């Protein structure tokens, strides 16, 4: 029902719908130093500056720390099939690495520049070139299938590749800085369905069953969400004059587990002005109504970079940037310093592990 509500919200909005923002008087205030938010026993994994993998319980603070090869705090760690995956940055064409969270065993997979999961979480994709990749089971073992994109279509060329219902997001230009068409390519049928042009994807969400996806994107200061089922698009202008924070790979939005909300970041200073510290604030968009609420949590977003991760249940999320990290109550927008941040360095590589 919630998945349907998300789609219904977009259908009701229709193409060209523009939503408003609700900025309370506390939006420009510093986060008060009050009691820390109580967090659920969710597990978060990330890589610190020394290349060590952390797996921590947010409720208790208990951590496992282990050395892993080739991991970077700046690159995303993904989870699929009960394992963590990351691209080894120690050399050109280095292998994709995996870590089994149950057994504690690490292993190497095929060589590739990045790794991402299918929309249903059943398969893993390893990018080998801008137009080719390998598909294998989410567990990282078993028979693999080599896939080649149709002529004139490319993967992002960066670490930020995406899957959606019906296939893989591809682009009509090889250069990520070149305006291009965005489409979904189905490897089984070879069909390419164009979604739009000049769109920078920040997250995707697919309900159980995988019949459609919501694609969140930014373009020229506007935030948008497009349903792949109907092509209905909701667009949301920035509540301020400096647009939404978008630093490519390093800034991603985050759909809530049920797809009804989207966490994004709003610039409160001009990111192009070198004389001012770049500051952003996290915000939550209701994908059914288009209402945008901005939280009173200030982040130092150097290089236009920030991250957000929803916790299981969708009642809370954690956010951070190069300066500042917070736990946020999704209903009240109350924010408090993230308990594990001091000395632990939760960062852009963070991923939330499924409940054991």
C-alpha positions as a Markdown table, in Angstrom:
| # | Residue | x | y | z |
|---|---|---|---|---|
| 1 | Unk | 0.0 | 0.0 | 0.0 |
| 2 | Unk | 2.8 | 2.4 | 0.8 |
| 3 | Unk | 4.5 | 1.6 | -2.5 |
| 4 | Unk | 1.2 | 2.4 | -4.2 |
| 5 | Unk | 0.9 | 5.6 | -2.3 |
| 6 | Unk | 4.3 | 6.7 | -3.5 |
| 7 | Unk | 3.4 | 6.0 | -7.1 |
| 8 | Unk | -0.1 | 7.6 | -6.6 |
| 9 | Unk | 1.6 | 10.8 | -5.3 |
| 10 | Unk | 3.6 | 11.1 | -8.5 |
| 11 | Unk | 0.6 | 10.3 | -10.6 |
| 12 | Unk | -1.5 | 12.9 | -8.8 |
| 13 | Unk | 1.3 | 15.5 | -9.2 |
| 14 | Unk | 1.7 | 14.8 | -12.9 |
| 15 | Unk | 4.4 | 16.2 | -15.1 |
| 16 | Unk | 5.5 | 19.6 | -14.2 |
| 17 | Unk | 4.0 | 19.6 | -10.7 |
| 18 | Unk | 6.1 | 21.9 | -8.4 |
| 19 | Unk | 6.0 | 21.4 | -4.7 |
| 20 | Unk | 6.8 | 23.9 | -1.9 |
| 21 | Unk | 9.1 | 23.9 | 1.1 |
| 22 | Unk | 8.4 | 24.3 | 4.8 |
| 23 | Unk | 11.3 | 26.1 | 6.6 |
| 24 | Unk | 10.7 | 26.7 | 10.3 |
| 25 | Unk | 12.5 | 29.4 | 12.3 |
| 26 | Unk | 15.0 | 26.8 | 13.6 |
| 27 | Unk | 16.2 | 26.0 | 10.1 |
| 28 | Unk | 19.1 | 28.4 | 10.3 |
| 29 | Unk | 19.9 | 27.7 | 14.0 |
| 30 | Unk | 22.7 | 25.5 | 15.2 |
| 31 | Unk | 21.7 | 22.1 | 16.5 |
| 32 | Unk | 21.3 | 22.3 | 20.3 |
| 33 | Unk | 23.5 | 20.3 | 22.5 |
| 34 | Unk | 20.8 | 18.2 | 24.1 |
| 35 | Unk | 20.4 | 14.5 | 24.8 |
| 36 | Unk | 21.5 | 12.2 | 22.0 |
| 37 | Unk | 18.8 | 10.5 | 20.0 |
| 38 | Unk | 18.2 | 6.9 | 21.0 |
| 39 | Unk | 18.9 | 4.8 | 17.9 |
| 40 | Unk | 17.6 | 1.3 | 17.1 |
| 41 | Unk | 20.1 | -1.7 | 17.1 |
| 42 | Unk | 20.8 | -1.2 | 13.4 |
| 43 | Unk | 24.2 | -2.2 | 12.0 |
| 44 | Unk | 26.2 | 0.3 | 9.9 |
| 45 | Unk | 29.4 | -0.6 | 8.0 |
| 46 | Unk | 31.9 | 1.9 | 6.7 |
| 47 | Unk | 35.6 | 2.3 | 5.9 |
| 48 | Unk | 37.8 | 4.6 | 7.9 |
| 49 | Unk | 40.7 | 6.8 | 6.6 |
| 50 | Unk | 43.1 | 3.9 | 7.4 |
| 51 | Unk | 41.3 | 1.5 | 5.1 |
| 52 | Unk | 39.8 | -0.5 | 8.0 |
| 53 | Unk | 36.2 | -1.8 | 7.8 |
| 54 | Unk | 34.0 | -1.0 | 10.7 |
| 55 | Unk | 30.7 | -2.7 | 11.5 |
| 56 | Unk | 28.9 | -1.0 | 14.4 |
| 57 | Unk | 25.7 | -1.4 | 16.4 |
| 58 | Unk | 24.1 | 2.1 | 16.5 |
| 59 | Unk | 22.2 | 1.3 | 19.7 |
| 60 | Unk | 25.1 | 0.0 | 21.8 |
| 61 | Unk | 28.1 | 1.4 | 20.0 |
| 62 | Unk | 29.8 | -2.0 | 19.9 |
| 63 | Unk | 32.1 | -2.3 | 16.9 |
| 64 | Unk | 34.0 | -4.8 | 14.9 |
| 65 | Unk | 37.1 | -3.4 | 13.2 |
| 66 | Unk | 39.1 | -5.3 | 10.6 |
| 67 | Unk | 41.7 | -4.5 | 8.0 |
| 68 | Unk | 40.5 | -5.0 | 4.4 |
| 69 | Unk | 42.3 | -4.6 | 1.1 |
| 70 | Unk | 41.9 | -1.7 | -1.2 |
| 71 | Unk | 38.8 | -0.1 | 0.5 |
| 72 | Unk | 38.4 | 3.7 | 0.5 |
| 73 | Unk | 36.3 | 6.0 | 2.8 |
| 74 | Unk | 35.3 | 8.0 | -0.2 |
| 75 | Unk | 33.8 | 5.1 | -2.2 |
| 76 | Unk | 30.5 | 3.4 | -1.5 |
| 77 | Unk | 30.3 | 0.0 | 0.2 |
| 78 | Unk | 27.2 | -1.9 | -1.0 |
| 79 | Unk | 25.4 | -4.8 | 0.6 |
| 80 | Unk | 23.8 | -7.7 | -1.3 |
| 81 | Unk | 23.3 | -11.4 | -0.5 |
| 82 | Unk | 24.5 | -11.0 | 3.1 |
| 83 | Unk | 27.9 | -9.6 | 1.9 |
| 84 | Unk | 29.6 | -6.3 | 1.6 |
| 85 | Unk | 31.2 | -5.3 | -1.7 |
| 86 | Unk | 33.6 | -2.6 | -2.7 |
| 87 | Unk | 36.0 | -1.6 | -5.5 |
| 88 | Unk | 39.6 | -2.1 | -4.7 |
| 89 | Unk | 41.3 | 1.2 | -5.4 |
| 90 | Unk | 44.9 | -0.1 | -4.9 |
| 91 | Unk | 45.5 | -0.5 | -8.6 |
| 92 | Unk | 44.1 | 0.0 | -12.1 |
| 93 | Unk | 41.7 | -2.8 | -12.8 |
| 94 | Unk | 41.9 | -4.2 | -9.3 |
| 95 | Unk | 39.4 | -6.8 | -8.3 |
| 96 | Unk | 36.1 | -6.2 | -6.6 |
| 97 | Unk | 36.3 | -7.4 | -2.9 |
| 98 | Unk | 33.6 | -8.9 | -0.7 |
| 99 | Unk | 33.2 | -9.5 | 3.0 |
| 100 | Unk | 30.8 | -12.1 | 4.4 |
| 101 | Unk | 29.2 | -10.6 | 7.5 |
| 102 | Unk | 28.2 | -14.0 | 8.9 |
| 103 | Unk | 31.4 | -15.9 | 8.5 |
| 104 | Unk | 33.9 | -13.0 | 8.6 |
| 105 | Unk | 35.6 | -14.2 | 5.4 |
| 106 | Unk | 36.9 | -11.8 | 2.7 |
| 107 | Unk | 37.4 | -12.8 | -0.9 |
| 108 | Unk | 38.2 | -11.3 | -4.3 |
| 109 | Unk | 35.8 | -11.4 | -7.3 |
| 110 | Unk | 36.4 | -10.4 | -10.9 |
| 111 | Unk | 38.3 | -7.3 | -11.8 |
| 112 | Unk | 36.3 | -4.2 | -12.3 |
| 113 | Unk | 36.0 | -0.4 | -11.6 |
| 114 | Unk | 32.8 | -0.5 | -9.6 |
| 115 | Unk | 30.1 | -2.8 | -8.3 |
| 116 | Unk | 26.3 | -2.4 | -7.7 |
| 117 | Unk | 23.3 | -4.6 | -7.1 |
| 118 | Unk | 20.2 | -5.2 | -9.2 |
| 119 | Unk | 17.0 | -3.5 | -8.3 |
| 120 | Unk | 15.6 | -6.7 | -6.7 |
| 121 | Unk | 18.9 | -7.4 | -4.9 |
| 122 | Unk | 19.2 | -10.8 | -6.5 |
| 123 | Unk | 22.2 | -10.0 | -8.8 |
| 124 | Unk | 25.5 | -8.2 | -8.6 |
| 125 | Unk | 26.9 | -6.1 | -11.5 |
| 126 | Unk | 30.7 | -5.6 | -11.9 |
| 127 | Unk | 31.6 | -2.8 | -14.3 |
| 128 | Unk | 34.5 | -3.7 | -16.5 |
| 129 | Unk | 34.4 | -0.8 | -19.1 |
| 130 | Unk | 32.0 | 2.1 | -19.9 |
| 131 | Unk | 30.0 | -0.3 | -22.1 |
| 132 | Unk | 30.4 | -3.7 | -20.5 |
| 133 | Unk | 29.8 | -5.4 | -17.2 |
| 134 | Unk | 29.4 | -8.9 | -15.7 |
| 135 | Unk | 26.3 | -10.2 | -13.9 |
| 136 | Unk | 26.5 | -12.8 | -11.1 |
| 137 | Unk | 24.4 | -13.9 | -8.2 |
| 138 | Unk | 24.2 | -11.5 | -5.2 |
| 139 | Unk | 26.3 | -14.0 | -3.1 |
| 140 | Unk | 29.2 | -13.2 | -5.4 |
| 141 | Unk | 29.6 | -16.9 | -6.4 |
| 142 | Unk | 28.3 | -19.0 | -9.3 |
| 143 | Unk | 28.0 | -18.6 | -13.0 |
| 144 | Unk | 28.5 | -15.1 | -14.4 |
| 145 | Unk | 27.1 | -13.5 | -17.5 |
| 146 | Unk | 28.9 | -10.9 | -19.6 |
| 147 | Unk | 26.8 | -8.0 | -20.7 |
| 148 | Unk | 27.5 | -5.5 | -23.5 |
| 149 | Unk | 25.5 | -2.3 | -23.8 |
| 150 | Unk | 23.9 | -1.3 | -27.1 |
| 151 | Unk | 26.0 | 1.0 | -29.4 |
| 152 | Unk | 25.8 | 4.6 | -28.3 |
| 153 | Unk | 24.9 | 3.9 | -24.6 |
| 154 | Unk | 27.2 | 3.9 | -21.7 |
| 155 | Unk | 27.5 | 3.4 | -17.9 |
| 156 | Unk | 28.2 | 6.5 | -15.8 |
| 157 | Unk | 32.0 | 6.0 | -16.1 |
| 158 | Unk | 32.2 | 6.7 | -12.3 |
| 159 | Unk | 31.5 | 4.6 | -9.2 |
| 160 | Unk | 27.9 | 5.8 | -9.1 |
| 161 | Unk | 26.0 | 3.3 | -11.3 |
| 162 | Unk | 22.4 | 2.4 | -10.7 |
| 163 | Unk | 19.8 | -0.3 | -11.3 |
| 164 | Unk | 16.1 | 0.2 | -11.7 |
| 165 | Unk | 13.1 | -2.1 | -12.3 |
| 166 | Unk | 13.6 | -3.6 | -15.7 |
| 167 | Unk | 17.3 | -3.1 | -16.0 |
| 168 | Unk | 20.3 | -0.8 | -15.6 |
| 169 | Unk | 20.5 | 3.0 | -15.9 |
| 170 | Unk | 22.6 | 4.0 | -18.9 |
| 171 | Unk | 23.5 | 7.3 | -20.7 |
| 172 | Unk | 23.9 | 8.5 | -24.3 |
| 173 | Unk | 27.2 | 10.2 | -23.6 |
| 174 | Unk | 30.4 | 8.5 | -22.4 |
| 175 | Unk | 31.6 | 11.7 | -20.6 |
| 176 | Unk | 29.8 | 12.1 | -17.2 |
| 177 | Unk | 30.1 | 15.9 | -17.6 |
| 178 | Unk | 28.3 | 16.0 | -20.9 |
| 179 | Unk | 24.5 | 16.5 | -21.0 |
| 180 | Unk | 22.9 | 13.3 | -22.2 |
| 181 | Unk | 19.8 | 11.2 | -22.3 |
| 182 | Unk | 19.2 | 8.9 | -19.3 |
| 183 | Unk | 17.5 | 5.5 | -20.0 |
| 184 | Unk | 16.9 | 2.1 | -18.6 |
| 185 | Unk | 18.4 | -0.8 | -20.6 |
| 186 | Unk | 17.0 | -4.3 | -20.2 |
| 187 | Unk | 19.8 | -6.8 | -20.7 |
| 188 | Unk | 17.4 | -9.6 | -21.4 |
| 189 | Unk | 15.4 | -7.9 | -24.2 |
| 190 | Unk | 18.0 | -5.3 | -25.3 |
| 191 | Unk | 15.3 | -2.6 | -25.1 |
| 192 | Unk | 16.3 | 0.9 | -24.1 |
| 193 | Unk | 13.6 | 3.1 | -22.5 |
| 194 | Unk | 14.5 | 6.8 | -22.3 |
| 195 | Unk | 13.5 | 8.5 | -19.0 |
| 196 | Unk | 14.8 | 12.1 | -19.6 |
| 197 | Unk | 17.8 | 14.3 | -20.4 |
| 198 | Unk | 20.5 | 16.0 | -18.4 |
| 199 | Unk | 19.5 | 14.3 | -15.2 |
| 200 | Unk | 21.9 | 13.6 | -12.3 |
| 201 | Unk | 20.6 | 10.5 | -10.5 |
| 202 | Unk | 20.9 | 10.7 | -6.7 |
| 203 | Unk | 19.0 | 7.5 | -5.7 |
| 204 | Unk | 16.5 | 4.9 | -6.9 |
| 205 | Unk | 13.8 | 2.9 | -5.0 |
| 206 | Unk | 12.1 | -0.2 | -6.1 |
| 207 | Unk | 9.2 | -1.9 | -4.1 |
| 208 | Unk | 9.1 | -5.6 | -3.3 |
| 209 | Unk | 8.2 | -7.4 | -6.5 |
| 210 | Unk | 10.1 | -4.9 | -8.7 |
| 211 | Unk | 7.3 | -3.8 | -11.0 |
| 212 | Unk | 8.5 | -0.2 | -11.1 |
| 213 | Unk | 11.1 | 2.2 | -9.7 |
| 214 | Unk | 11.2 | 5.8 | -8.5 |
| 215 | Unk | 14.3 | 7.6 | -9.8 |
| 216 | Unk | 15.4 | 10.8 | -7.9 |
| 217 | Unk | 17.5 | 13.3 | -9.7 |
| 218 | Unk | 18.7 | 16.8 | -9.8 |
| 219 | Unk | 19.0 | 19.1 | -12.8 |
| 220 | Unk | 19.9 | 22.8 | -12.9 |
| 221 | Unk | 18.9 | 23.5 | -9.3 |
| 222 | Unk | 15.7 | 21.5 | -9.4 |
| 223 | Unk | 15.0 | 18.2 | -7.6 |
| 224 | Unk | 12.8 | 15.6 | -9.4 |
| 225 | Unk | 11.4 | 12.2 | -8.9 |
| 226 | Unk | 10.2 | 10.1 | -11.9 |
| 227 | Unk | 8.1 | 6.9 | -11.8 |
| 228 | Unk | 9.3 | 4.4 | -14.4 |
| 229 | Unk | 5.8 | 2.9 | -14.5 |
| 230 | Unk | 4.0 | 6.1 | -15.7 |
| 231 | Unk | 6.8 | 8.5 | -16.5 |
| 232 | Unk | 5.0 | 10.9 | -14.2 |
| 233 | Unk | 7.5 | 13.4 | -12.7 |
| 234 | Unk | 7.3 | 15.5 | -9.6 |
| 235 | Unk | 9.7 | 18.5 | -9.6 |
| 236 | Unk | 10.7 | 20.5 | -6.5 |
| 237 | Unk | 12.5 | 23.9 | -6.7 |
| 238 | Unk | 15.1 | 24.6 | -4.0 |
| 239 | Unk | 13.7 | 26.5 | -1.0 |
| 240 | Unk | 16.8 | 28.8 | -1.2 |
| 241 | Unk | 18.7 | 30.6 | -3.8 |
| 242 | Unk | 21.6 | 28.2 | -3.9 |
| 243 | Unk | 20.0 | 25.0 | -5.0 |
| 244 | Unk | 20.3 | 21.4 | -3.8 |
| 245 | Unk | 23.7 | 19.9 | -2.8 |
| 246 | Unk | 25.0 | 17.6 | -5.4 |
| 247 | Unk | 28.6 | 16.5 | -5.6 |
| 248 | Unk | 28.2 | 13.6 | -8.1 |
| 249 | Unk | 29.3 | 10.3 | -6.5 |
| 250 | Unk | 29.8 | 11.8 | -3.1 |
| 251 | Unk | 26.3 | 13.2 | -2.6 |
| 252 | Unk | 23.4 | 10.9 | -2.8 |
| 253 | Unk | 19.8 | 11.3 | -1.8 |
| 254 | Unk | 18.2 | 8.4 | 0.1 |
| 255 | Unk | 14.7 | 7.0 | -0.3 |
| 256 | Unk | 13.1 | 5.7 | 2.9 |
| 257 | Unk | 12.6 | 2.0 | 3.0 |
| 258 | Unk | 9.0 | 2.4 | 1.9 |
| 259 | Unk | 9.7 | 5.0 | -0.8 |
| 260 | Unk | 7.4 | 7.6 | 0.7 |
| 261 | Unk | 10.2 | 10.0 | 1.7 |
| 262 | Unk | 13.5 | 11.2 | 0.2 |
| 263 | Unk | 16.4 | 12.6 | 2.1 |
| 264 | Unk | 18.3 | 15.4 | 0.3 |
| 265 | Unk | 20.5 | 18.4 | 1.1 |
| 266 | Unk | 19.9 | 22.1 | 0.6 |
| 267 | Unk | 22.7 | 24.6 | 0.1 |
| 268 | Unk | 22.4 | 27.5 | 2.5 |
| 269 | Unk | 25.5 | 29.2 | 1.1 |
| 270 | Unk | 26.8 | 29.6 | -2.4 |
| 271 | Unk | 29.0 | 26.5 | -3.1 |
| 272 | Unk | 30.8 | 28.5 | -5.8 |
| 273 | Unk | 31.9 | 31.3 | -3.4 |
| 274 | Unk | 35.4 | 30.5 | -2.2 |
| 275 | Unk | 35.2 | 33.2 | 0.5 |
| 276 | Unk | 32.5 | 31.5 | 2.4 |
| 277 | Unk | 32.3 | 28.1 | 4.2 |
| 278 | Unk | 30.0 | 25.8 | 2.2 |
| 279 | Unk | 27.1 | 24.9 | 4.4 |
| 280 | Unk | 24.1 | 22.6 | 3.7 |
| 281 | Unk | 21.1 | 21.3 | 5.7 |
| 282 | Unk | 19.4 | 17.9 | 5.3 |
| 283 | Unk | 15.8 | 17.9 | 4.2 |
| 284 | Unk | 13.1 | 15.3 | 3.8 |
| 285 | Unk | 10.7 | 15.3 | 0.8 |
| 286 | Unk | 7.3 | 13.6 | 1.0 |
| 287 | Unk | 7.1 | 11.8 | -2.3 |
| 288 | Unk | 3.3 | 11.7 | -2.1 |
| 289 | Unk | 2.6 | 15.4 | -1.4 |
| 290 | Unk | 5.8 | 17.1 | -2.6 |
| 291 | Unk | 6.3 | 18.8 | 0.8 |
| 292 | Unk | 9.9 | 19.5 | 1.7 |
| 293 | Unk | 10.9 | 20.0 | 5.3 |
| 294 | Unk | 14.4 | 21.2 | 6.2 |
| 295 | Unk | 16.1 | 20.0 | 9.4 |
| 296 | Unk | 18.1 | 22.3 | 11.7 |
| 297 | Unk | 21.4 | 20.4 | 11.2 |
| 298 | Unk | 24.3 | 22.3 | 9.6 |
| 299 | Unk | 26.8 | 20.4 | 7.6 |
| 300 | Unk | 30.1 | 21.6 | 6.1 |
| 301 | Unk | 29.7 | 20.4 | 2.5 |
| 302 | Unk | 33.0 | 21.0 | 0.9 |
| 303 | Unk | 33.1 | 19.9 | -2.7 |
| 304 | Unk | 29.3 | 19.8 | -2.5 |
| 305 | Unk | 29.4 | 16.5 | -0.8 |
| 306 | Unk | 27.1 | 14.9 | 1.8 |
| 307 | Unk | 25.5 | 11.5 | 2.6 |
| 308 | Unk | 22.3 | 10.1 | 4.1 |
| 309 | Unk | 21.3 | 6.6 | 5.2 |
| 310 | Unk | 17.8 | 5.6 | 6.5 |
| 311 | Unk | 17.6 | 3.1 | 9.4 |
| 312 | Unk | 15.3 | 0.1 | 9.3 |
| 313 | Unk | 11.7 | 1.0 | 9.9 |
| 314 | Unk | 12.1 | 4.5 | 8.3 |
| 315 | Unk | 11.6 | 6.5 | 11.5 |
| 316 | Unk | 15.2 | 7.7 | 11.7 |
| 317 | Unk | 18.1 | 8.4 | 9.5 |
| 318 | Unk | 21.8 | 9.3 | 9.8 |
| 319 | Unk | 23.4 | 12.0 | 7.7 |
| 320 | Unk | 26.9 | 13.5 | 7.4 |
| 321 | Unk | 29.4 | 15.4 | 5.4 |
| 322 | Unk | 33.1 | 16.3 | 5.6 |
| 323 | Unk | 32.2 | 18.4 | 8.7 |
| 324 | Unk | 29.3 | 17.2 | 10.9 |
| 325 | Unk | 27.2 | 14.1 | 11.2 |
| 326 | Unk | 23.8 | 13.7 | 12.9 |
| 327 | Unk | 21.0 | 11.3 | 13.8 |
| 328 | Unk | 17.6 | 12.7 | 12.7 |
| 329 | Unk | 14.1 | 11.9 | 13.7 |
| 330 | Unk | 12.1 | 11.7 | 10.4 |
| 331 | Unk | 8.8 | 12.8 | 12.0 |
| 332 | Unk | 10.0 | 15.7 | 14.1 |
| 333 | Unk | 13.3 | 16.6 | 12.3 |
| 334 | Unk | 14.9 | 16.7 | 15.7 |
| 335 | Unk | 18.7 | 16.3 | 15.2 |
| 336 | Unk | 21.5 | 15.3 | 17.5 |
| 337 | Unk | 25.1 | 14.5 | 17.1 |
| 338 | Unk | 25.7 | 11.1 | 15.7 |
| 339 | Unk | 26.9 | 9.0 | 18.7 |
| 340 | Unk | 29.5 | 7.1 | 16.7 |
| 341 | Unk | 31.0 | 10.0 | 14.8 |
| 342 | Unk | 33.7 | 11.3 | 17.2 |
| 343 | Unk | 36.8 | 9.2 | 16.6 |
| 344 | Unk | 35.0 | 6.7 | 14.5 |
| 345 | Unk | 34.6 | 8.6 | 11.2 |
| 346 | Unk | 31.4 | 7.3 | 9.7 |
| 347 | Unk | 31.6 | 8.7 | 6.2 |
| 348 | Unk | 30.5 | 8.5 | 2.5 |
| 349 | Unk | 31.2 | 4.8 | 2.4 |
| 350 | Unk | 28.5 | 4.0 | 5.0 |
| 351 | Unk | 25.9 | 1.4 | 4.4 |
| 352 | Unk | 23.2 | 0.0 | 6.6 |
| 353 | Unk | 23.2 | -3.8 | 6.9 |
| 354 | Unk | 20.0 | -5.8 | 6.9 |
| 355 | Unk | 18.8 | -7.2 | 10.2 |
| 356 | Unk | 20.4 | -10.6 | 10.9 |
